Amino acid sequence: MVYHIIVSFGRERQYEFKFSHTELAAGSPEEARRWFDKEFADLECEPSNPMGKVLIIDKILNVARYGGEQRFIDGKDWAMRFARYTALALGRDTVRIDVAAFNIGY
């Protein structure tokens, strides 16, 4: 299986990442959640849910938003980790993260 992660910041500004099943085999969903927890805190993200409960989807969207497009342009290492951990956390073969619309599609 191939995992395809697309992060979009608008028209003509999208970043695509592909991982094979074997490339993700060394990681786990728990490791991905820990990474998103740390990035969410480090980037000082604001919870999008006023009730305080923050789902993994909210963390992924906020980390992409607060991390900013420049990290996907310049920081290939950070961007690769973001995409890898997104694939691990969600377990879907295709994930489209639309940062501008604050939406995740499968």
Buried (B, 14 or more C-beta within 10 A) or exposed (E): EEBBBBBBBEEEEBBEBEBEEEEBEEBEBEBBBEBBBEBBEEBEBEBBEEEEEBEBBBBBBBBBBBBBBEBBEEBEEEBBBBBBBBBBBBEBBEBBBBBEEEEBEE
